[in-house]
Amino acid sequence: VDLKECLQSADFISSSDGNFKILEDGSVYTTSAVSLSAEEKTFSILLKDIQEHVQKKIHVSLVEEEKKKTRHARDTVLKRTKRRWGPIPSVMIENSLGPFPLQIQQVQSDTAQNYTIYYSASGPGIDQDPKGLFYIERETGNIFATRAVDREQYPSFQIICFATTPDGYSPEVPLVHTIRIEDDNDNAPYFTQDLFEFSVLENSKPGVVVGKVTAEDRDEPYTLHTTLKYRIVSQNPPVTPAFSLHGDTGVISVLLPQLDRELVSSYTMLVEVRDMAGQPFGLCTTGTVVIRIEDTNDNAPSFKQSQYETRVEENRVNVEILRVSVVDLDEPGSPGSGAVYEIIRGNDDRSFEITTDKNTNEGVLCVVKGLDYESAKQRILVIAVNNEAPYMLAPHSQQLSQSTSSVTVHVLDVDEGPVFKPCLLRIDVKECEDIGTNIGRYIAEDPETGNSEGICYRIPPGQCNWISIEEKSGEVRTIKVLDRDVGEMRRGQCNITVLAIDRNGKTGTGTIQVVIQPGNKNYPRITKTEYIMCRDRKPICLTAQDGDESPYSTPFVYRITDRSLASSWKITRHNDNSVYLSPKGDIPFGTYEIPVSVTDNGGKVGENYIKVNYCDCVTPTECTVGPRTYGAGNVTLGVWAILAMILGSLLLLLILITICGCCGSGVMHRHVTDDCANHNLIISNTEAPGEEVMDHNIIPLQNTCDQGGYGIKTGDQQTFEMVKGRGHTLESVKGGGHQTLGSVKEGGGGQTMMDTCRYSYSEWHNFTHPRLGEKVHLCRQDEEQKHSEDYLLSYNYEGKGSLAGSVGCCSDQHEEEALDFLDQLEPKFRTLAETCVKR
């Protein structure tokens, strides 16, 4: 700073900030380390002229200097710098004994050869705390210490030295000089804790780590003054050393292979820590370590006595009769000493119980079930004891056996009341038994005498009023009909308390459990008895119900009781309570009342009538017309009616055939042209292509109205067949061979003679009458109606009749010219006829 520009002559120069010093030439120096923040640092320089009485101020602002661009190595310019004027850092021994003032260093400036130089200094130890510790001689530059210094408090000092001329000019820049305080082993190491406490399990193996002790030293780190060594000074009790201490780390480990808590429960050790790597001249400190031995269950409990005796009155319950104690060397109150008692013999009926008193560790023996003097006058128990924690075998020791003790319990006799045997009697009573039925006997005995003499019985009031007990004999009888479907009996059982009173008035109680067993009181019945069966004859499912329980219900057995209906209806099993009802064969439409009996598993039979309406329908909803009723007793009459209908139909058929034969003789003598003959369709049973027939003698026979018979007349043989619905031919069964109507007429073979009326009524009568009579006779002799079934043929339903009526030619049988229609065929049919004629 150019001071002369502001004031030519200044007698006094000072700074408003003590961190800065201004020399007479205007140089500004820092008296201590200064850090510049982002903000500007400002201070003022005060100039005074005492003679002129002038005072001026210069304001100075300090800003951070911008970094200059770094030059490359090839651009480096060598510049000669001025040699620093200060010596190397000074060293002062801690706690120096003097004499004081003690010279520790000298600073000199090279400019002293040309100028008169005065030396000064500032900083910690000079004009800052601790003030007055150092000073510098103004003319010589010698630095002196005025007293001893503690390194642990002031490890080093940094002071600033100045060299100026008498007129205030500073030819040298200020010098930062360091005074280091050299450490002296003046501090002994110390433990971080006043008392170290550790624990370890007894019987631990050697080498197990117990804990670690730590110490510190305030002297200079990483020197011999702080290199520490540990050792055990003493052990209490003074027995064989049990632990070892690592000298460098301070880790304590188990040394003794047998740590027994029962012998020594804890160890107290005096340990030492010494600096200077444990050298004898090093400083040392001692500390205390307490190691407690934790208990393990290495001692089994044992009874103090091997035998005990006690007494108890019979029938006493939940009463303490004895206390037993044990000896256990393990730590009291720990799981290793907590006793657990058990009865290992003599308590099969669970009359006794033993528990542990947690406060005293004693075993408390109690009676939990009354004892009977008459049964056993004394009981001998064997009691064993264990610990809560599992037993741990100590090293080099043998396994111990479990400790046991015997207890003799004497039972004292007491006069007691009657006792029921058993105390709970179950009596099963069948449902619906008569009132007064003897269902059992319940008696009590006097324990003193062992008999039932003089004991009376009664049932206290307020219980279910089902039974009574005879006062003297103890017989139990019913006083009402026990029905599981009535009131309180729906539960099926009841417990009734019975009292027994002896001569001395002492009482005993017992319980009778009356259980009502299900009986066979209900008949099985079929739930639904009316059905509709259509022509598909789908079986009907019959299901029965029985109000009884097993084993008096299912499985049911069904049977049709009427023999006549049983021949035409059948029953098929479905499951235990259902069957299928269906007809055996073809039966007429109508209503059938079928008696069906149902037998349950207990043998009780229920009669039911099943009404089946066998209707000509597809679905039951179509059956609206009331059909004819068939009952048990008119089945035979129905068969005869069917046979009469068949005979009437056959007779009507014979009459029609005879009339057709007589009236058609003129037609058979007519000459039929080739063209007319070829318009007829020849009836044949073959399905393969037939041969061409050129015989003009083949003529068509007229069809009968209802039966569909066909007649064929040739020059060699005359045959007539009655074709029924399944293509059966009317045959003779007497001769055993095939016999046609033509053979009956002729009596043998030969040329047939064509008459005018074909076959007469008498010929047909002679042929059919004996055979029909034989069939009718057989039907009368057969009770099962098997022969009648030959004529009761069933046909599948093919729909309702056509509105066009019959397409047969029976309506033209009376006309003479029955074949005139052949001349009136349309051209298409004539073409068909021409193809059938061989040209």
Residue pairs with C-beta under 8 A, 6 or more apart in sequence:
1 22
1 26
1 28
1 45
1 58
1 60
2 26
3 10
3 13
3 22
3 24
3 25
3 26
3 45
3 47
3 58
6 47
6 56
6 58
7 47
7 49
7 54
7 56
9 49
9 51
9 52
10 24
10 47
10 48
10 49
11 48
11 49
11 50
11 51
12 46
12 47
12 48
12 50
13 22
13 23
13 24
13 45
13 46
13 47
13 168
14 22
14 45
14 46
15 21
15 22
15 43
15 44
15 45
15 46
16 43
16 44
16 45
16 46
17 43
18 31
19 30
19 31
19 32
19 34
20 28
20 29
20 30
20 31
20 34
20 43
20 60
21 28
21 29
21 30
21 31
21 122
21 162
21 174
22 28
22 45
23 29
23 164
23 168
23 169
23 170
24 164
24 167
24 168
24 169
24 170
25 168
25 169
25 170
27 170
28 60
29 160
29 162
29 170
29 173
29 174
30 160
30 174
31 122
31 123
31 160
32 123
32 160
34 41
36 62
36 63
36 64
40 61
40 62
40 63
41 61
41 62
42 59
42 60
42 61
42 62
43 60
44 57
44 58
44 59
44 60
45 57
45 58
45 60
46 55
46 56
46 57
47 55
47 56
47 57
47 58
48 54
48 55
49 55
71 77
83 110
84 175
85 107
85 108
85 109
85 110
85 111
85 163
85 172
85 175
86 107
86 161
86 175
86 176
86 177
87 105
87 106
87 107
87 177
89 177
89 178
89 179
89 180
90 104
90 105
90 143
90 177
90 178
90 179
90 180
91 104
91 179
91 180
91 181
91 182
92 102
92 104
92 145
92 149
92 179
92 180
92 181
92 182
93 181
93 182
93 184
94 148
94 149
94 150
94 151
94 181
94 182
94 183
94 184
94 186
95 148
95 149
95 150
95 184
95 186
96 102
96 145
96 148
96 149
97 148
98 148
100 144
100 145
100 146
100 147
101 135
101 144
101 145
101 146
102 144
102 145
103 142
103 143
103 144
104 134
104 143
104 144
104 145
104 179
105 142
105 143
105 177
105 179
106 140
106 141
106 142
106 143
107 119
107 136
107 141
107 143
107 161
107 163
107 175
107 177
108 141
109 117
109 119
109 141
109 163
109 171
109 172
111 117
111 163
111 171
111 172
112 163
114 171
115 165
115 169
115 171
116 165
116 166
117 163
117 164
117 165
117 171
118 138
118 139
118 163
118 164
118 165
118 166
119 136
119 137
119 138
119 139
119 140
119 141
119 161
119 162
119 163
120 136
120 138
120 161
120 162
120 164
121 134
121 135
121 136
121 143
121 159
121 160
121 161
121 162
121 177
122 128
122 159
122 160
122 162
123 157
123 158
123 159
123 160
124 130
124 154
124 157
124 158
124 159
125 131
125 132
125 133
125 134
125 154
125 157
125 159
125 179
126 132
126 133
126 134
126 135
126 136
126 159
130 154
132 146
133 145
133 146
133 147
133 149
133 157
134 143
134 144
134 145
134 146
134 157
134 159
134 179
135 143
135 144
135 146
136 142
136 143
136 144
136 161
137 144
141 161
141 163
143 159
143 177
143 179
149 181
150 181
150 186
151 181
151 182
151 183
151 184
151 220
152 187
152 218
152 219
154 181
155 180
155 181
155 220
156 178
156 179
156 180
156 181
157 178
157 179
157 181
158 176
158 177
158 178
158 179
159 176
159 177
159 179
160 174
160 175
160 176
160 177
161 174
161 175
161 176
161 177
162 170
162 172
162 174
162 175
163 170
163 171
163 172
163 175
164 170
164 171
165 171
183 219
183 220
183 223
183 225
184 225
185 219
185 224
185 225
185 275
185 276
185 282
185 283
186 219
187 217
187 218
187 219
187 225
187 283
188 217
188 275
188 283
188 284
188 285
189 215
189 216
189 217
189 226
189 228
189 273
189 274
189 275
189 283
189 284
189 285
190 215
190 216
190 217
190 273
190 285
191 213
191 214
191 215
191 273
191 285
191 287
192 214
192 215
192 216
193 213
193 214
193 287
194 287
194 288
195 287
195 288
195 289
195 290
196 211
196 213
196 287
196 288
196 289
196 290
197 289
197 290
197 291
197 292
198 210
198 211
198 252
198 289
198 290
198 291
198 292
199 210
199 291
199 292
199 293
199 294
200 208
200 210
200 254
200 259
200 291
200 292
200 293
200 294
201 259
201 293
201 294
201 296
202 259
202 260
202 261
202 293
202 294
202 295
202 296
202 298
203 258
203 259
203 260
203 296
203 298
203 392
203 394
203 395
204 254
204 259
205 254
205 257
206 253
206 254
206 255
206 256
206 257
207 253
207 254
208 253
208 254
209 251
209 252
209 253
210 243
210 252
210 253
210 254
210 291
211 251
211 252
211 289
211 291
212 249
212 250
212 251
212 252
213 230
213 245
213 250
213 252
213 271
213 273
213 287
213 289
214 250
215 228
215 230
215 250
215 273
215 285
215 287
217 225
217 226
217 228
217 275
219 225
219 226
219 275
220 226
224 275
224 276
224 277
224 279
224 282
225 275
225 276
226 275
227 275
227 276
227 277
228 273
228 274
228 275
228 278
229 247
229 248
229 273
229 274
229 277
229 278
230 245
230 246
230 247
230 248
230 249
230 250
230 271
230 272
230 273
231 245
231 247
231 271
231 272
231 274
231 278
232 241
232 243
232 244
232 245
232 269
232 270
232 271
232 272
233 269
233 270
233 271
233 272
233 286
234 269
234 270
235 241
235 242
235 243
235 267
235 268
235 269
235 270
236 267
236 268
236 269
237 264
237 267
239 264
240 256
241 255
241 256
242 254
242 255
242 256
242 259
242 264
242 267
242 291
243 252
243 253
243 254
243 255
243 256
243 267
243 269
243 291
244 252
244 253
244 255
245 251
245 252
245 269
245 271
246 252
246 253
247 278
250 273
252 289
252 291
257 395
258 394
258 395
258 396
259 293
260 293
260 394
261 293
261 294
261 295
261 296
261 330
261 331
262 299
262 329
262 330
264 293
265 292
265 293
266 290
266 291
266 292
266 293
267 290
267 291
267 293
268 288
268 289
268 290
268 291
269 288
269 289
269 290
269 291
270 286
270 287
270 288
270 289
271 286
271 287
271 288
271 289
272 284
272 285
272 286
272 287
273 284
273 285
273 286
273 287
274 282
274 283
274 284
274 285
275 282
275 283
275 284
276 282
276 283
295 330
295 331
295 334
295 336
295 337
296 330
296 336
296 389
296 392
297 330
297 335
297 336
297 337
297 387
297 389
297 390
297 391
297 392
298 330
298 336
298 391
298 392
298 393
298 394
298 397
299 328
299 329
299 330
299 336
300 328
300 387
300 391
300 400
300 402
300 403
301 326
301 327
301 328
301 337
301 339
301 385
301 386
301 387
301 403
302 326
302 327
302 328
302 385
302 403
303 324
303 325
303 326
303 327
303 383
303 385
303 403
303 404
303 405
304 324
304 325
304 326
304 327
305 324
305 405
306 405
306 406
307 405
307 406
307 407
307 408
308 322
308 324
308 405
308 406
308 407
308 408
309 407
309 408
309 410
310 321
310 322
310 365
310 407
310 408
310 409
310 410
311 321
311 409
311 410
311 411
311 412
312 319
312 321
312 367
312 371
312 409
312 410
312 411
312 412
313 411
313 412
313 414
314 370
314 371
314 372
314 373
314 411
314 412
314 413
314 414
314 416
315 370
315 371
315 372
315 414
315 416
316 367
316 370
316 371
317 367
317 368
317 369
317 370
318 366
318 367
318 368
319 366
319 367
320 364
320 365
320 366
321 365
321 366
321 367
321 409
322 364
322 365
322 407
322 409
323 357
323 362
323 363
323 364
323 365
324 341
324 362
324 363
324 365
324 383
324 405
324 407
325 360
325 361
325 362
325 363
326 339
326 361
326 363
326 385
326 403
328 336
328 337
328 339
328 361
328 387
330 336
330 337
330 387
331 337
332 361
334 389
335 387
335 388
335 389
336 387
336 388
336 389
337 361
337 387
338 356
338 358
338 361
338 387
338 388
338 389
339 356
339 361
339 362
339 363
339 385
339 386
339 387
340 356
340 385
340 386
340 387
340 388
341 354
341 355
341 356
341 363
341 383
341 384
341 385
342 354
342 383
342 384
342 385
342 386
343 352
343 353
343 354
343 381
343 382
343 383
344 382
344 383
344 384
344 404
345 381
345 382
346 352
346 379
346 380
346 381
346 382
347 381
349 369
350 368
350 369
351 367
351 368
351 369
351 370
351 371
351 379
352 365
352 366
352 367
352 368
352 379
352 381
352 409
353 365
353 366
353 368
354 363
354 364
354 365
354 366
354 383
355 363
355 364
355 366
356 362
356 363
356 364
357 363
357 364
363 383
363 385
365 381
365 383
365 407
371 379
371 409
371 411
372 411
372 447
373 411
373 412
373 413
373 414
373 447
374 447
374 448
374 450
376 411
377 410
377 411
378 408
378 409
378 410
378 411
379 408
379 409
379 411
380 406
380 407
380 408
380 409
381 406
381 407
381 408
381 409
382 404
382 405
382 406
382 407
383 404
383 405
383 406
383 407
384 402
384 403
384 404
385 402
385 403
385 404
386 402
391 400
393 399
415 448
415 504
415 506
416 447
416 448
416 506
417 500
417 501
417 502
417 506
417 507
417 508
418 444
418 445
418 446
418 447
418 452
418 455
418 500
418 501
418 502
418 506
418 507
418 508
419 444
419 445
419 446
419 447
419 500
419 508
420 442
420 443
420 444
420 498
420 500
420 508
420 509
420 510
421 444
421 445
422 510
423 510
423 511
424 510
424 511
424 513
425 440
425 442
425 510
425 511
425 512
425 513
426 512
426 513
426 515
427 439
427 440
427 476
427 512
427 513
427 514
427 515
428 515
428 517
429 437
429 439
429 478
429 482
429 514
429 515
429 516
429 517
430 516
430 517
430 519
431 482
431 483
431 484
431 516
431 517
431 518
431 519
431 521
432 481
432 482
432 483
432 519
432 521
433 439
433 478
433 481
433 482
434 478
434 481
435 478
435 479
435 480
435 481
436 477
436 478
436 479
437 477
437 478
438 475
438 476
438 477
439 467
439 476
439 477
439 478
439 514
440 475
440 476
441 473
441 474
441 475
441 476
442 457
442 469
442 474
442 476
442 498
442 510
442 512
443 452
443 455
443 457
443 473
443 474
443 500
444 452
444 455
444 457
444 474
444 500
444 508
444 510
445 451
445 452
445 455
446 452
446 453
446 454
446 455
446 502
452 474
454 502
454 503
455 500
455 501
455 502
456 471
456 472
456 500
456 501
457 469
457 470
457 471
457 472
457 474
457 498
457 499
457 500
457 501
458 469
458 471
458 498
458 499
458 501
459 467
459 468
459 469
459 496
459 497
459 498
459 499
460 497
460 499
463 494
463 496
463 497
464 488
464 494
464 496
464 514
465 479
465 480
466 478
466 479
466 480
466 482
466 489
466 494
466 496
466 514
467 476
467 477
467 478
467 479
467 496
467 512
467 514
468 476
468 477
468 479
469 475
469 476
469 477
469 498
469 512
470 476
470 477
476 512
482 489
482 514
482 516
483 489
483 516
483 521
484 490
484 492
484 516
484 518
485 547
488 494
489 516
492 515
492 516
493 513
493 514
493 515
493 516
494 513
494 514
495 511
495 512
495 513
495 514
496 511
496 512
496 513
496 514
497 509
497 510
497 511
498 509
498 510
498 511
498 512
499 507
499 508
499 509
500 507
500 508
500 509
500 510
501 507
518 548
518 549
518 550
518 552
519 548
519 552
520 548
520 552
520 600
520 602
520 603
520 604
521 547
521 548
522 546
522 547
522 548
522 604
523 546
523 600
523 604
523 605
523 606
524 544
524 545
524 546
524 553
524 556
524 598
524 599
524 600
524 604
524 605
524 606
525 544
525 545
525 546
525 598
525 606
525 608
526 542
526 543
526 544
526 596
526 598
526 606
526 608
526 610
527 543
527 544
527 545
528 542
528 543
529 608
529 609
529 610
529 611
530 610
530 611
530 613
531 540
531 610
531 611
531 612
531 613
532 612
532 613
532 615
532 617
532 620
532 623
533 540
533 612
533 613
533 614
533 615
534 615
534 616
534 617
534 618
534 619
534 620
534 622
534 623
535 589
535 615
535 616
535 617
535 618
535 797
536 618
537 582
537 583
537 614
538 582
539 572
539 580
539 581
539 582
540 580
540 581
540 582
540 610
540 612
541 574
541 578
541 579
541 580
541 581
542 558
542 571
542 578
542 579
542 580
542 581
542 596
542 610
543 577
543 578
544 556
544 558
544 577
544 578
544 598
544 606
544 608
545 577
546 552
546 553
546 554
546 556
546 600
548 600
548 602
550 601
551 601
551 602
552 600
552 601
552 602
552 604
553 577
553 600
553 601
554 576
554 577
554 600
554 601
555 576
555 577
555 601
556 576
556 577
556 598
556 599
556 600
556 601
557 598
557 599
558 571
558 579
558 596
558 597
558 598
559 571
559 596
559 597
559 599
560 566
560 569
560 571
560 594
560 595
560 596
561 595
561 596
561 597
561 607
562 594
562 595
562 632
564 632
564 633
564 635
564 636
565 592
565 594
565 595
565 632
565 635
567 584
567 784
567 785
568 583
568 584
568 585
568 587
568 635
569 581
569 582
569 583
569 584
569 592
569 594
570 581
570 582
570 583
570 584
571 579
571 580
571 581
571 596
572 579
572 580
572 582
573 579
573 580
574 580
581 594
581 596
581 610
581 612
583 614
585 789
585 792
585 794
586 789
586 792
586 793
586 794
587 614
588 614
588 628
588 630
588 638
588 642
589 614
589 615
589 616
589 627
589 628
590 613
590 614
590 627
590 628
590 629
590 630
591 611
591 612
591 613
591 614
591 626
591 627
591 628
591 629
591 630
592 611
592 612
592 614
592 629
592 630
592 631
593 609
593 610
593 611
593 629
593 630
593 631
593 632
594 609
594 610
594 611
594 612
594 632
595 607
595 608
595 609
595 610
595 632
596 607
596 608
596 609
596 610
597 605
597 606
597 607
597 608
598 605
598 606
598 608
599 605
599 606
600 606
613 623
613 627
614 627
615 622
615 623
615 627
616 623
617 623
630 638
636 785
639 779
639 785
639 788
642 788
642 791
642 792
643 776
643 779
643 788
643 791
646 791
647 772
647 776
649 706
650 768
650 772
653 704
653 706
653 707
653 722
654 761
654 764
654 765
654 768
655 761
656 704
656 705
656 810
657 704
657 709
657 759
657 764
658 759
658 760
658 761
658 764
659 813
660 702
660 704
660 758
660 810
660 813
661 757
661 758
661 759
661 760
662 756
662 757
662 758
662 760
663 813
663 814
664 702
664 758
664 813
664 818
665 755
665 756
665 757
665 758
666 756
666 816
667 816
667 818
667 819
668 699
668 713
668 754
669 756
670 819
672 696
672 699
672 819
674 696
674 837
675 833
675 837
676 819
676 822
676 823
677 696
677 698
677 699
678 833
678 834
678 836
678 837
679 822
679 825
679 829
679 830
679 832
679 833
680 699
680 700
680 822
682 690
682 693
682 698
683 710
683 712
684 690
692 838
694 838
695 714
697 714
697 715
698 712
698 714
699 713
701 710
701 711
701 712
701 713
702 809
702 810
702 812
702 813
702 818
703 709
703 710
703 808
703 809
703 810
704 810
705 806
705 808
705 810
707 722
707 723
707 724
708 723
709 720
709 721
709 722
709 723
710 721
710 723
711 719
711 720
711 721
712 719
713 752
713 754
715 751
716 751
716 752
717 742
717 752
718 742
718 745
718 752
719 740
719 741
719 742
720 740
720 741
720 742
720 759
721 729
721 730
722 728
722 729
722 730
723 729
724 793
725 793
725 795
726 793
730 741
730 768
731 738
731 739
732 739
732 744
732 771
733 771
734 770
734 771
741 759
741 763
741 764
741 767
742 752
743 749
744 763
744 766
744 767
745 759
745 763
746 752
775 787
775 790
778 787
779 785
779 787
779 788
782 788
809 818
812 818
825 833
